[in-house]
């Protein structure tokens, strides 16, 4: 989706500008009268500010969707294989193979290589045939000691993700939203003001669709305030 603002004398001029720029499929999202900036604007007639949008899948968004679904499918396959395999009474070779598979799963989850090594260290010493806990159980215990689950406060809360491009705002938001929606049964919604970065809305839309939560695009402080009241 591409969203853009236009300043025109009247609506016919705005429509002409929108069609020339975005094409005939574009739709008008909102319009309002605004004054020109500066002191000269006090003596000039108000302009018409029109916000228009056109929806077409970007190559980046399509690639994100494809990669995301492929990665989720691969992780599900690996975890299912590990769950189906016996965790006790294994031969040393099978144990090592399972450790390698768990390492693959953890690395695919973008966990730091050094941390993956710490999580899996000393597991080669598990003795087949005795009552040693399974790899999955040990991993669960170690991860529980390393990380504290994010607990969202009760009641209505607003969490803002602000920062430069590429620092991980969208990824962090998606992880917290998944925790809240899937594991804590929270009623959540995603709001975005990022209408300028290519594919930003499409990427958030994919996450929102997967989590089955609403996504709303806000353009002005007034729209943000209205969305928060809902």
C-alpha angles and dihedrals in degrees: 000000000000119000123189139169125226133193116211141158093242143349097272090055091047092050091050091051092048095049092047092050105033102020134240094301093066119112131204111246100182143341135198142162115257135180122238114256124260131027091300089065089070090069100039128082116261119264127226113244111202126185115205134180138193123196118216127140112254121218089241093054092047090051091048091052093047094047093045095051092044092050093047090049092050093049091049090051094050094046092047091053091050093048092051093051119086114254098200132051091030125152115245091251092054091047091053091048091053091049089053090050092050089049089053092051093049093048091049087056087061093248113160114266092233092051091048088054091052092048093053100035120127093010091115086074094066108122117229115233099024131094097270112143118257124262090251093053093049091047090051092052094047094047091048089056093048101045136042115213113243108251113200113216117249119260129031112331132174120210117193123203110201129167147099123304116285101019094113105263095140094044092048091047091050093051094049091044090052091050092049098043102037104032106023097036092229121166102234141167133193122227124188134189094181103111097144107060113087112254095001096124092041092053093049089046090058092052091046091050092050092049093040093232128134121261121202128187114213124194105181139031088252092055090048091053091049092049092050092053090056 
